[in-house]
Amino acid sequence: QVQLVESGGGLVQAGGSLTLSCVVSGINFSIKTMRWYRQRPGSQREWVAHITPSDTTTYATFMEDRITVSRDNDGNTVYLQMNGLNPGDSGTYFCTVVGMDHWGQGTQVTVSS
């Protein structure tokens, strides 16, 4: 079955950086488009970034100058590097496979001021 396991979250001070990882199993990862989402407290889940099998990337405008999404097809892993974090970035970050309704448990990001 499809499994997605996110990791790399944690507590960081404002201005800091984190790199999130998402290991995917149960699919042919290299041919799948992957997305990152986040859910901030009291808010709906929102799309953050997108990467295609050919490494074409797209970013949400609210973070596009501070994040980089990448993938390692040999390791079935998608990454989200985040810089210049601020308290408004706090929340749970999830990865997902485009076209499939599978979600991991997410990884918690907390940014202190």
Stockholm file with secondary structure:
# STOCKHOLM 1.0

chainA/1-113         QVQLVESGGGLVQAGGSLTLSCVVSGINFSIKTMRWYRQRPGSQREWVAHITPSDTTTYATFMEDRITVSRDNDGNTVYLQMNGLNPGDSGTYFCTVVGMDHWGQGTQVTVSS
#=GR chainA/1-113 SS CCEEEEECCEEEETTCCEEEEEEEESSCGGGCCEEEEEECTTSCCEEEEEECTTCCEEECTTTTTTEEEEEETTTTEEEEEECSCCGGGCEEEEEEETTSCCBCCCEEEEEEC
#=GC SS_cons         CCEEEEECCEEEETTCCEEEEEEEESSCGGGCCEEEEEECTTSCCEEEEEECTTCCEEECTTTTTTEEEEEETTTTEEEEEECSCCGGGCEEEEEEETTSCCBCCCEEEEEEC
//
